[in-house]
Amino acid sequence: MGKKRKKYSKEFKLDVVRQSHLRDNIRDLADELGVSPRLIYKWRAAYDKQSSTSSEIFTGQGVQSLSPEQEELRRVKAELAEARMERDILKKAIGIFGKRNG
């Protein structure tokens, strides 16, 4: 069986990021907290990338919070993909039924 991934709360991640900005040695901090230094650097990069409020960061489960424009774009792309699939099905149906009648 594989290893079970640890889940860290948003508050824990934010606290670790804040501490990492105050400390000189990330490896020591990682050892104290029982996390990987690589994970701390990853959290710091995500935190630094998000310049707005911290409520938009570390949303969990790999789900990113999207702006209204990004959400609309995602919805429109999904609708377009569905419309294309329906079109392709109808094209195939026309081809099948066209051969029977001809």
Secondary structure as GFF3:
##gff-version 3
##sequence-region A 1 102
A	DSSP	alpha_helix	10	22	.	.	.	ID=ss1
A	DSSP	alpha_helix	26	33	.	.	.	ID=ss2
A	DSSP	alpha_helix	37	49	.	.	.	ID=ss3
A	DSSP	three_ten_helix	54	56	.	.	.	ID=ss4
A	DSSP	alpha_helix	68	101	.	.	.	ID=ss5
###
